[in-house]
C-alpha cells in the first residue's frame, strides 16, 4: 500500500495511518500521503485495466488494504453520452456519470467502502455517521454485508424514502431534532465517547479518498483522456475537491496528459455557503439551510474552502441554482436523457445551464456531469408532473383522446 502517513493540510503535521479525524496540533484536515515515486514505477494503465470491475482497481491510490473478500463493491459506474441534452444546452459533448448504479444508488457507496475497510483494519465492530440520507443508506448496507452494526444520525424531517431504505438494512436510526449540522456536531462529540467508526468524523481522511475514484473512472472510460469540464454538486465540498485531486493524481503519474478539467460546482439557493463565498472571494461562512435539495443541505461545509481552492486552481466556477429550478432540471434530465436523478442532480444540471449562459462552457467542450443520487429517493419536486388521463377500458375512448 503506497499510502505512507496522514498529513495536515494546514500545518504539515505528520501522523500515522490511524483513526484520527483532525490534526491534534491545529485541528486542520488530514489527508493521506502516497509514495508517488513508487507509484510511477509500478502503476500503469494495463495494471489498472486488469483489476476488478470496481473502485478496488485503483487500490494503490487508496489508503487502505483491499478487503480479502470485496463484498458489494461499488464503482466503475456507467459513463453515458447525453446527446439530446447536449444539443438542448448547446454543449459539444456531454456525458453523465451515473453513480446511481452503485449498490445503494449514490456515490456514497464509494466513500463508505473505503472508510469501512479502515474500520475493519482497526478492529471496529460498529460504523456510524451523520447523514442527509444517501450516506445513511450506504453505511447501513455496508454494515449489513460486512456483518457489522450500523448507527446513523439524520435530521428528523428527512425524506422518508431514504430513511425507510436505511431501516430495511437493519441500521439503528436516530432522528435528531435539528438540522444536518446539528447531527454532525453530535457525532463529533460522540466520536470521543464511543468505540464506533464514525465514517465522516474519525475516519474522514479515508472516507474522502473514495471520491477520487470518480475522476479515475471518468479518465479511464474516456480512453485515458480528461474531459474539459466536470460539473459537480457541492454539499460538504469533499466530492468536488477530491474529483479535482483524482485528475491531478493521474496527471502526476503520467496516466493522462493535458490541462486539468475545469471544475464547475452547484449549490441550491437555500443552502449556498460555498457558492456565496466563491462569488465574494472570501472564506466560507456557515448558513442555516432551507432548501429542497436536502442531500446538499450542509450549512457548515467542512471542505467548502477546499472546494473553492480546487475550483479556482482549475479555472472553473461555482453557481447558485434557484430553488424553483431544481425540479425543472430533474425533469429536463429525465425527459432528454432518460436519467432520473435526485435533487442534487437538479442542482448540478442547473449549474451547467448557468455556466453555459455565462459563456463558461460551450460547443467545443467535452463535459461530464455527475449524477450522484437516484431520483426515486426524492420524487417530490417532480410529483406535480404525474397527471394520468382517466379513460375507460375501451379502445374507442382512447382514440377520441388522441
N, C-alpha and C positions, 0 to 999 in steps of 0.2 A: 504494500500500500504506500504510494508515494507521498501521501499526506504525512507531514512530519510534526507539526505542532499547531497550536492556535496562536494568533497574533492580534493584538488590539489595534483596530484601525485608527484609533485616536492617539495613543501614546506609544505604540510599538511594543508594549509588554508582551513577552512570550510565555505561553503556558502549555502544559501537556494536553493531549487529546482526551480530555475527560469531560464530565458533565458540568461545565462551567458556563453560566448564562451570560455573564458580563465581566469585563475586566475588573478585578478586585482593587486595582490601583486608582482608576479614573472612572469606572462604570461605563466605559465605552464598549461598542460592539466588537465581538471577536469573530475572526474568520480563519478557517484552516489555511495553512501554507503547504504548498506542494513542492517536491523536488522536480522542478521543471527541466533541469538538465537531464535527469534520468528519464523523464517522460519523452523528451525529444529523441532520445536514443531508442526507446522501446515502443512507443505508441505510434502506430501507423494506421492509415485508412484501412488497410487489409486486416489488421488486428481487430479493429472496431467492427468491421463488416462481418467478421467471423464469429462475433459474440452473440449472446442470446437476444431474442427479439423483445427486448425490454430496456429500461434505463440501465440495467446492470451491464450492458455492453460498454458503458462508459465508466466502469468500476475504477480504473486507475485515476480518474478525475473526481472521485468521491471519497470523503474522509472516513469511510467505514469499510469493514471487511464484507465481502459478498456473503450473504447467508448460505449455509450449506445446502439448504433447500429453498430457493427463492419462490415463496408461495404468493399467488395472486399478484404477480409482478406487473407494475404499471409501466407506461412509457411506450415509445415507438408508435405513437398515435398517428392517425392519418393526416397527411397534408394534402388538401384537395383544392383544385382550381375553382374559382367562383367567377366564371366568365361573364355571366349575366349581370351580376352585381358590379363587377369591374366596369363594364360598359355603362351601367347606370351612373356610376360615380365619376367616370372619366379617368380611370386609373389604367395604366398599361397592363400589368399583370397583377392579379390578386389571388392569394392562396389563403385558405382557412386552416389553421392548426387546431384539429378537433380533439381537445383533451376531454371532451365528453365521452370519448371511447375508453377512458380509464375505468377501473373496476367500480368506483362509486361516482363516476360521471363528472369528475372535475380534476383539475391539475393538482389538487391537494393530495391525491394518492402518491404523487411523486415525492413530495417533501416528507410525508409520513413514513414511506418505505425506508427512506434514509435515516430518519430520526429513530424509528423503531429498531433498525439494525444496531444503532448505537446503544439504545436502551438495553437490548439483549446482551450486547457486549459487556455492559456494566452490571448485568445480573438483575435488572429491574423487572418486576412482575406486573406492574400497572403502568399504562400510558394514559396521559391526560392532556387536556387542552382547554383554552378558551376559544370560542368559535362563533362565527356568524352563520354557521350551517354546514358549508362544504367540508371544513376541517373536521367537524364532529362526525360526519359520515365516514370520512377516511380513517380517522382514529378508531372508530367503533369497528369497522370492517377489518382493519389491520389487526386489531387485538383479537377479534374472533378467529381469524385464520391462523394466528400465531399461538393461540391458547393463553392469551394474557387478559387481564382485566382492563376495562376502559372506563374512564370518567370524563365527562365533558361538562363545561360550564357555558351556557348560552343565555342571551337576553330572553327574558320571559315571553316577549311578544314576537319571537322569531317565526318565520313561515313554518306552518305546521307540517308541510310536505317534507321539509328537511329533518324535523325532529322525529317524525314517525319512522323514517328510514333509519335514523340513528338508533332508535329504540329497537327496531327489528334485529339489529346486530347484537343486542344484548348489553348495550352500554348503560351505565348509570348516568342519568341526566339531571343536572341541577339547573333549574330555570331561575336565573338571577334577576331580582327586581332592580333593573338598571340597564344601561347600555352595554355595548361590547367593551367599551373602555373600562367600565366597572368590573366586568368579568375578567379582563386582562389584569387589572390591579389585584383582584382577588387571587388569581392563580399565581401571580408573582409572590404574594405573601405566603400562600400555601406551599410554594415550592421550597421554602426554608423549613417547613414543618413536617412534610410528609415524604416518605421514600418512594415517590412516584416519578416517572419520566414525563415531565411536562414538555411536550414536544416543541412548543413555541415559547418556552422560557429557558429552562436549564439545558435543553437540547437544541436550542435555536441555531447555534452555529452549524450543526449538522443538517438540521431540517431545511434551512435556507438553501443549502448547496443543491438540494434536489431540483430546484427551479432551473439551474443551469442546463439541465438535460433538455429542456425545451429548445434552447438555442442549438445545442449539439445536434439534435434530431433534425431541425429545420435545415441546417447546413448540409448534413448528410443526405437528406431527402431531396435537396435541390442539386444533387450531383456534386457535392463538396464545393458549393458556392454560397456566398452570403446574399441575402436579399438587400435591396436598397433601403427598405423601411420595415420596421416591425411596430405594430400597434398593440398596445398592452393596457389592460385595466390596472388602476392603482388603488390599493387598499392600504396595507402597511407600507408598500413601496418595495418590498423584498423581491417579488417576482420581477418587477420592472428592472431593478438594478442588477439582479443575478442573470437575467437574459443578456444584458449587456456584457456581463463578465464572461458568460459562456462563449459568446462570439470572440471575445478577446483571447480566451484560452486557446481556441482553435487557431487564431492568427499567430499567437506566440509559439505554438507548437508546429507551425508550418502546415497545418492540415487544410487551411483555406488561406486565400490571399485577398488583397484589395482593401478598400476603406471599410470602416465599421458601418453597420446599418444605422440609419437614423432612428432613434427610439422616440415614439410618439405615445404619450400616455393620456388616459382619460379618467376623469372623476365626475360623478354626478353633482349637480349644483348644491344639493342638500348636504353634501359632505365632501368639500373640495379643499382641504387644507394644503395639499401638495400643489395643486394647480394654482391656487391663490398665491402661495409663496413663490412659485416659479415666475408668475406674472409680475410680482412685486420685487423680484430679485432679493429675497430675504430668507432667513431660516423659517422652517415650518412652525406654525403656532397652532395649538390644539383648538378644535371647534366642537360644538355639540351636534352630532349627526341628526339629520332629519331628511332622510332620503328613501325613495322607493327601492333603490339598489342596496338591499340590506347586506349582501355579501361584500360590499365595499364600504360599509358604514363604520369606519375606524376613524374616530375624531382625533386621536393622538397617535399618528403612524410612526412606528419605531424606526422605519427605514425611509422615511419621507425625504430627508436631506440627501441620503444616498441615491434615491431615485432622481432627484433634481440634478445631482452631480453627474450621474450617468447620462442623463438626457442632454445636458449641456456639452459634455465631452463628445457625444455622438452628433451634435448639431441638430438635435431634434426639438420637440416641444411637448407641452402638457396642456390639455384643454379641459375646460369645464363644459359639461353637457347639461342643458336644461332638463329638469325632471320630466316635463311632459313629452320630451322626445325619446325617453328610454324605451317605452312600449312601442312607439312608432318604429324605432330602429330594430327592436326584436322582430317585429312583423316584417320589416323590409328584408332582414337577413333570411327569414323563413321563406318569404314569397319569391325571392330571387335566387337563393342558393340551396333551398331545401334543408336548411340547418336551423333548428330551434334552440337558440342559446338563451341562457338565463339573463337577468337584468344586467349583469356585468358585461355581457356581450352587447347589449343595447347601448351601454356607455362607451364601449370600445369602438363600435361602429360609429357612434356619434363623434368621437374624437377624430376618426378618419375623415368623416364628412367635413368637419370643421377645418382639418388640415388641407383638404382639397380646396375648400372655399377660399382659404388664405393663400393658395398657391404654393404650399409647402410640399405637396405631393401631386404628381401629375401623370401625364400619359406616357412618360418614359420610365416610370418607376416600377420595379418589381416589389410588391408589397405582401407582407404576411400579417394577417390579423389573427390574434389568439382568441379562440373560443374556449374559455376556461371552465364553463359550467353549463349544465343542461337546463333548458327552458322548462322541462317538466317539474323542476323544483320550484320555479317561480312563475306560474302561469298567470297570476293576477293581472299584470299590466296589459295583457292581450285578451283577457276574458271577454271584453266587450265585442270582440270580433266573432264570437260564437252566436250566430243568428240563423239557425236552421229554418228551412222553408217547410212548413207543415202541409203535407198532402195526404190524401187517402191512398190506399194500395190499389191504384188504378192508373194504367199507362196513359189513358186519355187525360187524366188530371195533370200528370206531369207535362205532357205535350202542350197543354194550354198555358203552362207556366213559362215555357221556353220562348 
